[in-house]
């Protein structure tokens, strides 16, 4: 039986991420329904390890305006849930709000978690669904190319995800999420399968995102200073690559991580080909 494809995204201060490499338009064109939950969350539940949020609780960088415009252009495929003035109780509640919205759609379906800094091709989405079915799996997990800047990539346990691969795909019948991090459905994820597709992850690509993580994430006290130094060394052609991930985080829990930072050639992260605007209505697949 053919299943529709749904995706959900948590978005905060993502005004620079939505147009980057045509992220938003590509995802709209690739899915049957995309639910975006906007806003910041308090450090509770599965993300209690975060620091108190520095604010503001609602995006003030154009994210909300861009999302509402996208919803107005594609109401049959895009649902936007704007965050409350005082913030979401936690990220667990944000993903549950996304699921509540998607439960109104036809089931069963393929459910994808796609963060605003994660880029997939439509071909890889389709191939992953097919391979999950062929393997008799219920949940798909993946590795990624984890970019720390235009010329830097983290490979190994952290970033690429060899220690804890990214759970991003479920054969979904409407189950709610028990928690957001790591993602797990109520009752469990079922048979989890490692799939070969890799997505591009730009979590530490932009300085503004690194600056936010330095304020909000635990163990990131000097990460912005270290990140800037790494960018200067990479752009200036200074040697000593690959470097341990401690060059970004210092010591602490990352000191013994089997993760290295690779220097890539200039323009190694190529831009994808342009895509046309999605059609006004997508027929069920």
N, C-alpha and C positions, 0 to 999 in steps of 0.2 A: 504494500500500500504506500502510495506517495505521501510524504509528510511535508507540511509547510515548514519554513525556516524562520525562527524568531531569534532576536538578539536583544540584549539589554546592556546598557552602559550607565555607569555612574559618572557624572560630569560636574566638575567644579573649577572655575576660572580656566575654562578650556577654550576661550576665544581664539587662541593661537593654534590649538590642536585640531579643531573642527575642520578648518580649510587646509591644514598641512597635508601635502601629498593627496589632496582631494578626499580626505578620510570620510567626511560625512556623506558626500554624494555617492561615493563608492559603496558605502554600507547600505544606504537607502536602496540602491540599485540591486543589491545582492540578497536582500532578505524580504520576507513577506510582511513582517511587522517588527519595527524597532522601537523599543521603549527606552527613553533617556530620563534618568532620575537626576535632577540637578540639585546642587547645594552641598554644604559641608555637614559633617557629622561629629557628634561628641565622641570622645574616646571610650567607648563602652563595648561590651560584648566581645566579639572575636577580634576587634581592633583596639582593645583597652590598652595595648602597649604604646599607643600613640600619646603624644603630649596633649594638654588642653589646646583646643583650636585657637589660633591667633586671630581669627575673624578676617573679614566679615563672613557671616553665615551664608549669605546668598552671593552668587557670582556678580561682580560689578565690572567685568571686563568685556561685556558684550556677549557673553555666553547665552544668557537668557533670551536676549533679543534674537540671536542667530537661531537658537533652537525653536523658538516660537514661529519664526519665519519659515523654517523647514517644515514644521508641523502644518502650517497654513498651506504650503505648497503641496504637501503629500499627506493629507489627513487620513487617507486609507491605509497608510503604511507607517506613519510616525506618530508616536504618542509621547508627549513631554509632561513630566511631573515636576513642577517647580518646588524647591525646598522652602520650608517655613522660615519665618523671620528669625526664630531662635535656634535654628539648626535641627537636623535630624537627631533622634536619640542615639543612633549609632548606624554604622554601615550595614549591619544586619537588617535593620528596619528599611533601609533604602532598597536592598535587593528584594525584600519581601513585598515592597510596594510595586516593584517592577513585575514580580510574579503575579500579584493580584490583577494587574492590568492585562497581562498576557493570558490569564485564565479565561478571559472573555472571548479569546480567539479559538479557532478550530483545533481540536486535539485528537490524537497525539501529534507531536511535532518534534523537530530538532530545536533544541534551545542552546544558544551560544551566549557566553559572557564575552563581551568585547570592550575592553577598556578604551578610553579616549586616546591613549597613546599606543594602541596595538593595531597593527595593520595586517590585514589578510587579503589575499586575492580571492575572487569569487571561485576560481578553479580549485583552490585549496579547500575552501569550505565544502564544495561538492565532493571532492575526493575524500576528505576526512569522514563525511557522513557515510559514503559508500563503504569505506574500509571499516568503519565502526560496525555497520550492519554485517559485513562479511565475517568479521571476527566474533560476532555474537555478543558484542559489548553493549554496555549501558551508558558509559561515561568515557569520553576521550580526553587524554592529557597529552601535552605537547612541550617541546623545547622551543626556544626562540633565539633570534639574533638580537642581543640586548645592547643597545647603543648608549654610550656615555658621552656622546658628542659626535660631530661630523666625521671624526677620524678614529674613534675609539669604540671598542666592543668588549663586553665582559663575557668570558667563556669559562664554563665550569659549573660548580655547585650553585653559586649565587648568580643571578642575572640570567644566564642561559637556562638554568633550572635543572641541572642534572641531579641535584639532591632532592628537589621537590618539584617535579614537572607541573606545568600549569594545567589545571582542570578547566576546560573551556567549552566542552560540548557534552550534551546529554540527550539521550532518547527519552523524551519528556512526555509525561501524561498529566501534567498539572501539579506535580508535587511542589510544596513550598520548600524554601531553603531553611535549613537548621542554623546555618551560619554562612558568613561571607568569606572568611579567611581561616583556613583554606576552604574553598567552596564545597558545601556538602548539603545534599537534600535531606529532608526529613525522612527517616527510614534508611538513609545511606545512599551512596551513589551507584550501588550495584557493581557489576563487573567492569572494572576500569581497565582500559586498553591504552598503551602508549602508541600514538600514531605518528607517522613520519613527517607530516607537514610541519613547517616552521613559520612562525609569524615574525614580523619585525616589531620590536618593542622599543619605544622612544622615551622611556621613563626618565632618563637623565640626559636627554639630548639638549633641552633648552635650559638656559641659566635660570630663568624664572621658576621653572619646576624644581630645580635643585635647591634654590633659595627657599622655596616653600617647604620642601622636605626637611631642610636643615632646621626649620622652626617647629615642624609638626611631628617628625619621626624621632623616636628614641635612638640614641647611639649615632646621631648625625651632627654632633656639635660643630665640627670643623670641616664638614663635607664640602661646603661651598668653596672654602679657601683651597682645599685639595683639588677640587674639580677644576677650578680656574688654572691652577698650576699645571695639571695634566693637559688641559687644552693648549696652553702656551707651549708646553714641551712638544706636543704632537704637531702643532702647526709650525713650530720652529725647527723641526727635524732633529730634535735632541734624541740621543740614543737611549739604550737601556730597556728595550721592549722585547718580549712582553714584561709587564710589571705585575707584582702581586696586588690583589684587591685592597690590601692594607694601604696602598698608595692613595686610595680614595677615602677610606674610612679610618685610617690609623689602626690602632690595636683593637682591643675589645673582642667581641665575639667573631669578628672577621679575621682576626690575626692568623688563624690556622685554616681558613677556608681554602679549599683547592680551587681557587678561581684566579684567573689572570686577566689583565687588561691588554688587549691587542691593539697595536696601531695599524690603521687601515690606510691605503693610499687615498690621496685627496679625491673627493667626489665618488667614494666607494658606494655610498648610499644613493643610488640612482633614483630619479623621479620616475613614477610609472607613466605609461601613456595616458593621455587624457581620455576621459569617458564622457559619453553624451549624457544629457539630463535624463533621469529615469522616466519611463513612460508614465502616463497619467494613471494607469491601472495595471497591476501585475496579476496575471492569471495564475490560479493555483497550479503548482508543479505536479 
